[in-house]
Amino acid sequence: MANYVSVSYLQNVLVQAGQTPPLLQYFGALWTKGKFNAFESLELSQLVMNQNKKNLLENRLAEDKLECSEELGDLVKGFQI
């Protein structure tokens, strides 16, 4: 539940143009710790797609850092990787 609260809070932080969203910074810190759980994988993928940073998503998938789920598959099926 702690991750959900953190993600929800960080999603609502206003970001000025050109700044890295705090949520992306949060996921960057988690990336060094291991694999993302299904919730984190989905949230990160949504953020990456919104930022048009396809290479980040490709890297996380190649490194087996994302937990695959049906929801994640539905989200990225139109996002060519």
C-alpha positions as CSV (number, residue, x, y, z in Angstrom):
1,M,0.0,0.0,0.0
2,A,2.9,2.4,0.6
3,N,3.9,2.3,-3.0
4,Y,0.3,3.2,-4.1
5,V,0.2,6.2,-1.7
6,S,3.6,7.4,-3.0
7,V,2.6,7.0,-6.6
8,S,-0.7,8.7,-6.1
9,Y,1.0,11.6,-4.4
10,L,3.7,11.9,-7.0
11,Q,1.2,11.8,-9.9
12,N,-0.4,15.0,-8.6
13,V,2.8,17.0,-8.2
14,L,2.8,19.9,-10.7
15,V,5.8,19.9,-13.1
16,Q,7.2,22.8,-15.0
17,A,8.0,22.3,-18.7
18,G,11.4,20.7,-19.1
19,Q,11.6,19.2,-15.7
20,T,11.7,15.5,-15.0
21,P,8.4,14.5,-13.4
22,P,8.9,13.4,-9.7
23,L,7.2,10.1,-10.5
24,L,9.8,9.3,-13.1
25,Q,12.5,10.1,-10.6
26,Y,10.9,7.8,-8.1
27,F,10.8,5.0,-10.6
28,G,14.4,5.7,-11.5
29,A,15.3,5.2,-7.8
30,L,13.3,1.9,-7.6
31,W,14.9,0.6,-10.8
32,T,18.3,0.2,-9.0
33,K,16.6,-1.9,-6.3
34,G,15.2,-4.7,-8.5
35,K,12.1,-5.6,-10.4
36,F,9.0,-3.5,-10.5
37,N,5.8,-5.2,-9.2
38,A,2.7,-5.3,-11.5
39,F,1.3,-2.0,-10.2
40,E,4.6,-0.2,-10.5
41,S,5.2,-1.7,-14.0
42,L,1.8,-0.4,-15.2
43,E,2.3,3.1,-13.7
44,L,5.8,3.4,-15.1
45,S,4.7,2.3,-18.5
46,Q,1.9,4.8,-18.6
47,L,4.3,7.6,-17.6
48,V,6.9,6.5,-20.1
49,M,4.4,6.4,-22.9
50,N,3.1,9.9,-22.0
51,Q,6.6,11.2,-22.0
52,N,7.2,9.5,-25.4
53,K,10.3,7.8,-24.0
54,K,10.1,4.5,-25.8
55,N,13.7,3.6,-25.1
56,L,13.1,3.6,-21.4
57,L,10.3,1.1,-21.7
58,E,12.4,-1.0,-24.1
59,N,15.3,-1.0,-21.7
60,R,13.1,-2.1,-18.7
61,L,11.6,-4.9,-20.7
62,A,15.0,-6.1,-22.0
63,E,16.4,-6.0,-18.4
64,D,13.4,-8.0,-17.1
65,K,12.6,-5.2,-14.7
66,L,8.8,-5.1,-15.4
67,E,6.3,-7.6,-14.2
68,C,4.2,-8.5,-17.1
69,S,0.4,-8.5,-16.7
70,E,-2.6,-8.5,-19.0
71,E,-3.2,-4.8,-18.2
72,L,0.4,-4.0,-19.2
73,G,0.0,-5.9,-22.4
74,D,-3.2,-4.0,-23.2
75,L,-1.5,-0.7,-22.5
76,V,1.6,-1.3,-24.7
77,K,0.0,-3.3,-27.5
78,G,-0.4,-0.1,-29.6
79,F,3.0,1.2,-28.5
80,Q,5.4,-0.4,-31.0
81,I,8.4,-1.9,-29.2
